[in-house]
Amino acid sequence: MYSIDTRIKDSTFEGLKVQKLWTNNTAETLLIAMDEGVDFPEHTSPRDALLIVLEGTFEFKIQKKNIILTTGDAFTFPAEEPHEVHAHSPSKFLIIR
């Protein structure tokens, strides 16, 4: 059965929201929505990850580097590497891991 999931376009900016969109035995896709000025505190990913910016601008801090990501950017990072995020504008991005 096919279905259309509207959670990406319907997601609002109210602080920090993390939603699991899809999962199976080997991977998962998360939607993260952050309001301007909101921080996602330091954490790690259990697997290597691909981050895809859907909208907004934010700072991704990893390995003592501050990387600015904006709409349309894609970024990969390794498992178990501590990182944090600070939203410069209302932002949405996918994490595929």
Helices and strands as residue ranges (DSSP letters): H 7-10, E 16-23, E 28-34, E 39-43, E 49-55, E 57-62, E 65-70, E 74-77, E 83-87, E 91-96
